[in-house]
């Protein structure tokens, strides 16, 4: 068995949790003050996920567009997602919430605009 110390980012408490693992299974989570901490610890230790936020150039505009993934993606796919965002040729008009890239890096998650650029 292995123990891992992590800090929860699910709420402002920032609990320092001890997670006991056996291969790819969480056996025990200690020192969390809420259920969200246990959920976060299990996901973070087995299959970490992250939201990706970025800015990307827009053809014909000096102002870049801010974008984000609609949902968290596997942490090991971040670079592939960023490569796809950076190699895209976005053009105006773009409205907040528009899907700019579908199924980015084969994650099943879309990249959307977080502002309007006309």
N, C-alpha and C positions, 0 to 999 in steps of 0.2 A: 504494500500500500504506500501511497505517496500523499503528502500534505502540501497544499498550495495556499499561500496567503494572497488574497485579492481585496481590493477596495471596491465596494459597490457604487455604481453610478446611477442607480435607478431612482434615487430620491436625494434630497439635500443632506441626509444624515451621514452619508459616506462611511458606512460601516466597514470595519476591517474584519473580513471574514476568513475563517480557516475552512478550506474545502479538502475533504479526504476523498481520494480517488483510488480506484482499482481498475487498471487498464483504461478503458474508455467509459467508465461508469462512475458517477458521483455517488459515494456511499453516505457521506454526511456533510452538512453545512452548519458551521457554528458561528456565533456572534452576530448574526443578522437580527435586526430589530423588527423586520416585517417580512411578509411572505414574498414580496417583490425581490428581496435580497436573495432568497433561496432560488427563485426562478432565474435571476440574473447569474448567480454562481454556477448553476447547472449548465446554462447555455454558454457562458464564457469559457468554462473549462472543457467542454466537449465540442462545441461548434460556434466559435465566436463570430458575431455579426456586427456590422457597422453601417451607419448611414454615411453616404458620401455626399459632400457638398463641394461645389467648385464654381469657377467662373470660366467661361469659354468665349473665344472670339466670335464675332458675328460679321459676316461678309458685308462690306460697305458701311460699317459702323465703327466709330472710335470707342464706343461703350460696349464692354463685354456683357454677356448675359449670365446671371447667376442661376445655377441649376442644382438639383439634388435628386437622389434616388427616392422613389416613392416609399420604399420600405428598406429596412436594413438588408445588406447583402453579405455573403460569406466574406470574412476578413481577408482570406487569401485571394479574393477576386478584385480587391481594390485597385491594383495597378492596371489590370485589364480594363476595368471600368474607366479609369482615368485616361488610358490610351485611347479608348473609343470616344470619349468626350472630346479630348484634345484634337483628334483627327476628323471630327465632324465639321461640316460646313453649314452652320446655321445662318439663316437669313430672316430679315424682318418681313412682316410684323410677327412678333412673338408676344403672346399673352400669358399672364400668370396662370399656371396650372396646365399649360399646353404640354403634351407629351412630345419630347424632342427626340428621344431614342427609345424604341421599344425593345424589350428583352435584352438590355445592355449586357454584353459579355456572356450571353447565354445564361443569365441568372434568373430569368423569368420576371425581372423587375424593370420598370420603365424609369427613364430619366425625365424629369419635368422642369419647366421654367419656374423660378421663384419670384420673378418680377415681369413686368410688361416692358417691351422695347419696341417702339413703333418706327 
